[in-house]
Amino acid sequence: MDLYVCWTTKNPPLPRHAHPCTLAHKALRDAGYDPNVKHALSYGPLPGPLQTPARRKVKRSTGSYWVPALETDSGEWISGSEQIVAWAERNPATPA
């Protein structure tokens, strides 16, 4: 599975709140997954020609340049940290 994030999966020092990409990454790890983290870089509201290839892929697949976005091994796309967290809670990884 591929998890598309902005620049990081770490919380920034300020402001003191959980970053959406961090929340999605943590939820997947807590559910037993080890996602391939793909850094989309750039910024969601920029026009299409200024977006990175990763953000353009996210847009083609989800309809939005915003990350986090998850592409599961089955090809399903989940967009947004709340939706990724909910998916991870409903679909824990099965032990190999």
C-alpha positions, 0 to 999 in steps of 0.5 A, a space after each residue: 500500500 502507498 500512503 501519499 503525504 505532504 512533506 513528513 509523517 512527523 508532527 511539526 513543533 508548532 502549532 501543537 496539534 497532530 498533523 493530518 499526514 501523521 494521524 493517517 500514518 500512525 493509524 495504519 502502523 497501529 493497525 499493523 501496516 507498513 505503508 510505502 510513504 510517498 512524499 507528494 511535496 508541493 501544496 494542495 491549492 496550487 494550480 495543476 501545472 505547479 503540482 508534483 507528479 505524486 499530487 497529480 496522481 492523487 488528483 487523478 485517483 481521488 479528485 483532489 490534490 490534497 493529501 494524505 491519500 491512501 492507495 491500498 494493495 487492492 487499488 482502492 483509494 481513500 482520501 483524508 486523514 479521518 477516512 484513512 484512520 476509519 479504514 485502518 480501524 475497520 481493516 486491521 492487517 492480518 498476521 502473515 
